[in-house]
Amino acid sequence: MNTAERLPDSETTDLARDSATELSKLLANMPEADRARVQLDGIELILPRDALALLRDILTEMAQGNAVTLVPRHAELTTQEAANLLNVSRPHLIKLLEGGQIPFTRTGTHRRIRYEDLMAYKAERDRQSKEAMEELARQAQELHMGY
């Protein structure tokens, strides 16, 4: 995993916000462009559009004061890394693994979770949570509870 361990300072968040805004405008105004020429310290680079969109997303997160971690989709995570991404405790994650809710492999005595599998679990969990909230809101409206 590639990670920025520290949170961005206010000067960095301001610069990131301005850069994300300009990059968003460029991407929106040039939807057919599949690459961009970027100059950095006199060296010219050609970047694919997907890389620019990713850079925009990273800058947007930095503008909000968030640290950013890049994880390749094929990456295998430790149980602690996976628990951090789900914002749950490591013991809770291990219960999910052992209960068969998230696939994993063992490397010796260590469990490893594929990033894609973890994100699929998270997406399903989020979907179920949204459905439950919508159902509660519907019931509250039926009961005239002011929601």
N, C-alpha and C positions, 0 to 999 in steps of 0.2 A: 504494500500500500504506500502511495505517496501522500504525505501529509504535511500540512502547515500546523505545527504544534501550538503556536501562539495566536491569540486573537489579534486582528488588525487594529492598529491605533486610529485615532480620528483622522489624521492626514491621509492614511491609506484608505479608509472607508470613503472619504470624500473623493479621492482620485478614482477609486473603483466605481463609485456611483456615476461619476461623469463619463468614465470610459464605457461602462455598461450601457448607459443611455445612448451614447454615440454609436456604439457597435450595434445596438438594437435597431437604431434608425437606418444604419447602412444595410443591415440584413433585410429589413422590411422594404427598403427602397430598391433593392437589387435582388428580387426573389429568384431570378434565373441564374445568377452568378454562382458558380460551383467552386470558386477559389478566389483568394485575395492575395495581393502582393503587399507585403509588410516590410518596412525597412527598420532595422534595429542596429544602431551604431554603425551605419554605413553599409551594412550587409543586407541584401535583399533576400527575403524568404517568400515562398509561395505556399500558402496554407489552404487546406481543403475547407469547404463551408462547414462541415461537421465540427472541425476543430474550432472555428470561429464561434459557432453556436455554443459549444462547450465552454469556451473562454468567456462568452457573455454570461452564461449561467454561473460560472465561478466568480466573476466580477460582481454579479448581483448578490451572491451570498456574502462576499467580502464587504460590500456596501452596507449590508445589514449587520455587520460586526461579527459575522460567523467565521470560524476557522473552517477550512475546506479539506476534505480527504478524497482522493481519487482511488477508486478500487476497480481493477479490471473485472469484467463480468465473469471471467473464468476463474477468478481468484478463489482460493480456499482460505477460510478464516478460522482463527482459533475460537474457542468457545467464548473467551472474554471479548474479542472483537465483535463477534456476532451478538452477544448480549448488549454491548454498547450501542450497536446499530439499531437494535429493537428497543433500547431504553428499558431493559429488564435486568434483573440480577442474573448472575451466572448460574446459580442453582436452579432458578426458574427455567432458564434456557435448557439446561441439562434435562429437566423433567420433560420439556417439549421434545427434545431429541429422543430420549428413551421411550417416550410415549408414541413415537412414530409420526409426530406432527410435522417435523422437519427432517428431511433426509440428511445423513451424515456418513462419513467414513472414519475409519480408525487408522492412524499411523502409529503403530506400536500401541501405547496406552492413551494416546492423545486423540481427541475427536476433532475432525475437520468438517466445516460446513461450506458448501459452495455458495458463493455470493448470490448467484441466480436463484438457488433454492431458497435462500433466506429472504430475498426480495419477493419471491412468489408467495411465501408464507405471509410476509408483511402486507402485501397487497390484498390477500384474502382476508386477513385479520381486519384491515382497514375497511374493506367492503362490508364485512359483517357488522362492524361497529357502526358504520354509516346507516345500514339498514335498521339496526336496533334503535338508533337515535331518531330516524324518520318514523318508525313505528310508535315510539314514545311520544313524539310530537303530534302524530295523528290521534293517538288516544287522548292526549291532553286537550286537543281541539274539540274532540267529540264530547269530552266532559266539561267543556267551557272553562278551562283552567287558565285562559289568557295567553296561550302560546300559539 
